Amino acid sequence: MAFSSYIKGTYEELVHKVSWPTWSELQNSAIVVMVASVIIALIVYLMDVSFKNVLELIYSIF
């Protein structure tokens, strides 16, 4: 009996208490996430390339 009341309470909360975003809000959020992901990927790539070059320089000395 506790499980069925949990399901009913969950359904009621999702239907009546949660404010769902509109389609345009979802699209805007997706664009922000994609742009941020590309920027972070570029930063990680640049760090990787610079560390590789620094280590190659250090290794070439020895």
N, CA, C and O atoms as CSV, one atom per row, in Angstrom:
chain,resi,resn,atom,element,x,y,z
A,1,MET,N,N,0.817,-1.183,0.000
A,1,MET,CA,C,0.000,0.000,0.000
A,1,MET,C,C,0.871,1.262,0.000
A,1,MET,O,O,0.469,2.286,-0.552
A,2,ALA,N,N,2.019,1.201,0.591
A,2,ALA,CA,C,2.898,2.358,0.637
A,2,ALA,C,C,3.439,2.682,-0.753
A,2,ALA,O,O,3.631,3.851,-1.089
A,3,PHE,N,N,3.684,1.648,-1.562
A,3,PHE,CA,C,4.219,1.876,-2.905
A,3,PHE,C,C,3.201,2.584,-3.784
A,3,PHE,O,O,3.561,3.495,-4.530
A,4,SER,N,N,1.941,2.185,-3.710
A,4,SER,CA,C,0.916,2.820,-4.545
A,4,SER,C,C,0.701,4.279,-4.139
A,4,SER,O,O,0.466,5.127,-4.999
A,5,SER,N,N,0.778,4.580,-2.845
A,5,SER,CA,C,0.637,5.977,-2.429
A,5,SER,C,C,1.862,6.791,-2.859
A,5,SER,O,O,1.741,7.977,-3.164
A,6,TYR,N,N,3.028,6.165,-2.884
A,6,TYR,CA,C,4.236,6.828,-3.387
A,6,TYR,C,C,4.075,7.185,-4.858
A,6,TYR,O,O,4.402,8.299,-5.268
A,7,ILE,N,N,3.571,6.241,-5.657
A,7,ILE,CA,C,3.367,6.482,-7.087
A,7,ILE,C,C,2.340,7.592,-7.295
A,7,ILE,O,O,2.542,8.477,-8.126
A,8,LYS,N,N,1.240,7.548,-6.545
A,8,LYS,CA,C,0.213,8.586,-6.672
A,8,LYS,C,C,0.770,9.954,-6.276
A,8,LYS,O,O,0.500,10.946,-6.953
A,9,GLY,N,N,1.534,10.018,-5.202
A,9,GLY,CA,C,2.128,11.273,-4.772
A,9,GLY,C,C,3.127,11.808,-5.774
A,9,GLY,O,O,3.184,13.012,-6.027
A,10,THR,N,N,3.911,10.917,-6.340
A,10,THR,CA,C,4.885,11.310,-7.354
A,10,THR,C,C,4.186,11.872,-8.580
A,10,THR,O,O,4.590,12.901,-9.120
A,11,TYR,N,N,3.135,11.190,-9.015
A,11,TYR,CA,C,2.376,11.663,-10.181
A,11,TYR,C,C,1.763,13.037,-9.906
A,11,TYR,O,O,1.854,13.935,-10.743
A,12,GLU,N,N,1.154,13.200,-8.763
A,12,GLU,CA,C,0.537,14.483,-8.407
A,12,GLU,C,C,1.569,15.608,-8.390
A,12,GLU,O,O,1.309,16.712,-8.867
A,13,GLU,N,N,2.730,15.315,-7.839
A,13,GLU,CA,C,3.775,16.344,-7.784
A,13,GLU,C,C,4.270,16.711,-9.171
A,13,GLU,O,O,4.463,17.890,-9.470
A,14,LEU,N,N,4.478,15.709,-10.025
A,14,LEU,CA,C,4.960,15.982,-11.387
A,14,LEU,C,C,3.936,16.753,-12.206
A,14,LEU,O,O,4.301,17.607,-13.015
A,15,VAL,N,N,2.659,16.457,-12.001
A,15,VAL,CA,C,1.626,17.100,-12.810
A,15,VAL,C,C,1.292,18.499,-12.288
A,15,VAL,O,O,1.103,19.422,-13.080
A,16,HIS,N,N,1.219,18.663,-10.973
A,16,HIS,CA,C,0.686,19.908,-10.417
A,16,HIS,C,C,1.729,20.842,-9.800
A,16,HIS,O,O,1.463,22.037,-9.679
A,17,LYS,N,N,2.877,20.356,-9.415
A,17,LYS,CA,C,3.829,21.211,-8.700
A,17,LYS,C,C,5.089,21.549,-9.489
A,17,LYS,O,O,5.746,22.549,-9.198
A,18,VAL,N,N,5.434,20.745,-10.469
A,18,VAL,CA,C,6.649,20.984,-11.247
A,18,VAL,C,C,6.338,21.963,-12.364
A,18,VAL,O,O,5.343,21.807,-13.072
A,19,SER,N,N,7.182,22.970,-12.524
A,19,SER,CA,C,7.016,23.895,-13.649
A,19,SER,C,C,7.945,23.436,-14.771
A,19,SER,O,O,9.168,23.507,-14.651
A,20,TRP,N,N,7.345,22.967,-15.857
A,20,TRP,CA,C,8.108,22.447,-16.969
A,20,TRP,C,C,8.494,23.591,-17.899
A,20,TRP,O,O,7.698,24.505,-18.111
A,21,PRO,N,N,9.710,23.556,-18.461
A,21,PRO,CA,C,10.130,24.627,-19.385
A,21,PRO,C,C,9.381,24.528,-20.709
A,21,PRO,O,O,8.907,23.462,-21.101
A,22,THR,N,N,9.290,25.656,-21.376
A,22,THR,CA,C,8.680,25.665,-22.702
A,22,THR,C,C,9.688,25.120,-23.725
A,22,THR,O,O,10.870,24.941,-23.432
A,23,TRP,N,N,9.177,24.866,-24.930
A,23,TRP,CA,C,10.037,24.325,-25.987
A,23,TRP,C,C,11.173,25.294,-26.318
A,23,TRP,O,O,12.308,24.863,-26.521
A,24,SER,N,N,10.884,26.589,-26.375
A,24,SER,CA,C,11.941,27.559,-26.699
A,24,SER,C,C,12.970,27.650,-25.570
A,24,SER,O,O,14.158,27.834,-25.832
A,25,GLU,N,N,12.524,27.522,-24.320
A,25,GLU,CA,C,13.481,27.506,-23.197
A,25,GLU,C,C,14.392,26.284,-23.280
A,25,GLU,O,O,15.588,26.374,-23.002
A,26,LEU,N,N,13.821,25.144,-23.663
A,26,LEU,CA,C,14.642,23.937,-23.832
A,26,LEU,C,C,15.661,24.108,-24.949
A,26,LEU,O,O,16.815,23.703,-24.811
A,27,GLN,N,N,15.235,24.706,-26.051
A,27,GLN,CA,C,16.156,24.930,-27.167
A,27,GLN,C,C,17.283,25.875,-26.760
A,27,GLN,O,O,18.445,25.632,-27.083
A,28,ASN,N,N,16.944,26.948,-26.055
A,28,ASN,CA,C,17.972,27.890,-25.613
A,28,ASN,C,C,18.955,27.228,-24.655
A,28,ASN,O,O,20.162,27.454,-24.743
A,29,SER,N,N,18.441,26.417,-23.748
A,29,SER,CA,C,19.323,25.722,-22.811
A,29,SER,C,C,20.234,24.738,-23.539
A,29,SER,O,O,21.410,24.607,-23.196
A,30,ALA,N,N,19.697,24.050,-24.537
A,30,ALA,CA,C,20.505,23.102,-25.303
A,30,ALA,C,C,21.623,23.820,-26.050
A,30,ALA,O,O,22.744,23.318,-26.130
A,31,ILE,N,N,21.320,24.992,-26.597
A,31,ILE,CA,C,22.341,25.760,-27.316
A,31,ILE,C,C,23.438,26.213,-26.353
A,31,ILE,O,O,24.623,26.148,-26.682
A,32,VAL,N,N,23.045,26.670,-25.172
A,32,VAL,CA,C,24.032,27.097,-24.172
A,32,VAL,C,C,24.934,25.934,-23.787
A,32,VAL,O,O,26.149,26.102,-23.677
A,33,VAL,N,N,24.354,24.761,-23.581
A,33,VAL,CA,C,25.142,23.585,-23.209
A,33,VAL,C,C,26.096,23.195,-24.337
A,33,VAL,O,O,27.252,22.859,-24.079
A,34,MET,N,N,25.625,23.238,-25.581
A,34,MET,CA,C,26.497,22.875,-26.706
A,34,MET,C,C,27.652,23.859,-26.856
A,34,MET,O,O,28.790,23.444,-27.080
A,35,VAL,N,N,27.377,25.149,-26.737
A,35,VAL,CA,C,28.440,26.148,-26.864
A,35,VAL,C,C,29.458,25.989,-25.731
A,35,VAL,O,O,30.666,26.037,-25.962
A,36,ALA,N,N,28.960,25.801,-24.512
A,36,ALA,CA,C,29.867,25.610,-23.375
A,36,ALA,C,C,30.711,24.349,-23.554
A,36,ALA,O,O,31.895,24.345,-23.220
A,37,SER,N,N,30.112,23.283,-24.075
A,37,SER,CA,C,30.856,22.039,-24.300
A,37,SER,C,C,31.970,22.235,-25.325
A,37,SER,O,O,33.078,21.728,-25.151
A,38,VAL,N,N,31.673,22.966,-26.384
A,38,VAL,CA,C,32.697,23.225,-27.410
A,38,VAL,C,C,33.824,24.070,-26.828
A,38,VAL,O,O,34.997,23.795,-27.081
A,39,ILE,N,N,33.481,25.090,-26.055
A,39,ILE,CA,C,34.511,25.946,-25.457
A,39,ILE,C,C,35.398,25.149,-24.512
A,39,ILE,O,O,36.621,25.284,-24.552
A,40,ILE,N,N,34.794,24.318,-23.660
A,40,ILE,CA,C,35.580,23.500,-22.723
A,40,ILE,C,C,36.444,22.503,-23.480
A,40,ILE,O,O,37.593,22.269,-23.106
A,41,ALA,N,N,35.898,21.911,-24.547
A,41,ALA,CA,C,36.690,20.971,-25.348
A,41,ALA,C,C,37.889,21.668,-25.980
A,41,ALA,O,O,38.982,21.104,-26.021
A,42,LEU,N,N,37.693,22.886,-26.471
A,42,LEU,CA,C,38.815,23.626,-27.056
A,42,LEU,C,C,39.872,23.968,-26.012
A,42,LEU,O,O,41.068,23.891,-26.290
A,43,ILE,N,N,39.440,24.341,-24.823
A,43,ILE,CA,C,40.395,24.644,-23.751
A,43,ILE,C,C,41.203,23.404,-23.392
A,43,ILE,O,O,42.421,23.482,-23.232
A,44,VAL,N,N,40.535,22.261,-23.265
A,44,VAL,CA,C,41.244,21.016,-22.941
A,44,VAL,C,C,42.200,20.644,-24.068
A,44,VAL,O,O,43.315,20.194,-23.804
A,45,TYR,N,N,41.781,20.823,-25.325
A,45,TYR,CA,C,42.651,20.532,-26.456
A,45,TYR,C,C,43.901,21.413,-26.437
A,45,TYR,O,O,45.015,20.927,-26.630
A,46,LEU,N,N,43.703,22.713,-26.204
A,46,LEU,CA,C,44.847,23.623,-26.169
A,46,LEU,C,C,45.797,23.287,-25.021
A,46,LEU,O,O,47.015,23.360,-25.183
A,47,MET,N,N,45.248,22.919,-23.867
A,47,MET,CA,C,46.108,22.506,-22.753
A,47,MET,C,C,46.886,21.249,-23.114
A,47,MET,O,O,48.070,21.140,-22.797
A,48,ASP,N,N,46.233,20.304,-23.772
A,48,ASP,CA,C,46.892,19.057,-24.158
A,48,ASP,C,C,48.028,19.320,-25.133
A,48,ASP,O,O,49.118,18.770,-24.977
A,49,VAL,N,N,47.787,20.150,-26.131
A,49,VAL,CA,C,48.822,20.459,-27.123
A,49,VAL,C,C,49.980,21.190,-26.473
A,49,VAL,O,O,51.139,20.890,-26.763
A,50,SER,N,N,49.685,22.156,-25.588
A,50,SER,CA,C,50.790,22.893,-24.968
A,50,SER,C,C,51.605,22.010,-24.039
A,50,SER,O,O,52.831,22.115,-24.021
A,51,PHE,N,N,50.958,21.140,-23.261
A,51,PHE,CA,C,51.718,20.234,-22.406
A,51,PHE,C,C,52.553,19.268,-23.241
A,51,PHE,O,O,53.681,18.939,-22.872
A,52,LYS,N,N,52.001,18.814,-24.365
A,52,LYS,CA,C,52.767,17.927,-25.242
A,52,LYS,C,C,54.017,18.629,-25.755
A,52,LYS,O,O,55.098,18.041,-25.775
A,53,ASN,N,N,53.873,19.877,-26.166
A,53,ASN,CA,C,55.029,20.623,-26.685
A,53,ASN,C,C,56.061,20.881,-25.588
A,53,ASN,O,O,57.263,20.761,-25.827
A,54,VAL,N,N,55.605,21.229,-24.402
A,54,VAL,CA,C,56.534,21.462,-23.282
A,54,VAL,C,C,57.277,20.178,-22.945
A,54,VAL,O,O,58.491,20.202,-22.741
A,55,LEU,N,N,56.569,19.065,-22.884
A,55,LEU,CA,C,57.230,17.798,-22.548
A,55,LEU,C,C,58.190,17.362,-23.652
A,55,LEU,O,O,59.259,16.825,-23.361
A,56,GLU,N,N,57.823,17.588,-24.914
A,56,GLU,CA,C,58.755,17.252,-25.999
A,56,GLU,C,C,60.021,18.097,-25.899
A,56,GLU,O,O,61.117,17.601,-26.165
A,57,LEU,N,N,59.884,19.353,-25.523
A,57,LEU,CA,C,61.046,20.217,-25.337
A,57,LEU,C,C,61.913,19.706,-24.202
A,57,LEU,O,O,63.136,19.647,-24.332
A,58,ILE,N,N,61.294,19.337,-23.096
A,58,ILE,CA,C,62.054,18.817,-21.936
A,58,ILE,C,C,62.748,17.510,-22.297
A,58,ILE,O,O,63.909,17.300,-21.945
A,59,TYR,N,N,62.023,16.616,-23.013
A,59,TYR,CA,C,62.618,15.332,-23.390
A,59,TYR,C,C,63.740,15.507,-24.394
A,59,TYR,O,O,64.698,14.733,-24.384
A,60,SER,N,N,63.645,16.505,-25.263
A,60,SER,CA,C,64.704,16.695,-26.262
A,60,SER,C,C,66.005,17.188,-25.617
A,60,SER,O,O,67.090,16.988,-26.165
A,61,ILE,N,N,65.891,17.829,-24.457
A,61,ILE,CA,C,67.097,18.281,-23.764
A,61,ILE,C,C,67.901,17.083,-23.249
A,61,ILE,O,O,69.132,17.087,-23.258
A,62,PHE,N,N,67.176,16.071,-22.804
A,62,PHE,CA,C,67.859,14.887,-22.273
A,62,PHE,C,C,68.001,13.907,-23.377
A,62,PHE,O,O,68.549,12.823,-23.173
